Amino acid sequence: MSLTFGIVRVMEQKLDLLAEKVERVSALVARLRAEKAALTERLLAAESGRTALQRNMESARSRIEALIQQLPEGKT
């Protein structure tokens, strides 16, 4: 009977270790999901900022080109 008890005890220990590993993996998955969500949010904000900068640059380019057209031509 002690052999059976020993086997059961070893199996319980292995199950406990497995449960701990599952808990750690679960916590890691939750942390990685939260990190992914935060990174996705930052990426969307960066892309939005980049788009706004591109519009500002195009607007500035258009204004500069309009000003260049207004400059008198050089006399040679």
GIVENTA-V353077 format. One line per field, one symbol per residue. phi: phi as a letter, one per 20 degrees, with the letter a starting at -180 (. if undefined). Layout:
phi=???
This chain:
phi=.ffffffffffffffffffffffffffffffffffffffffffffffffffffffffffffffffffffeffffed
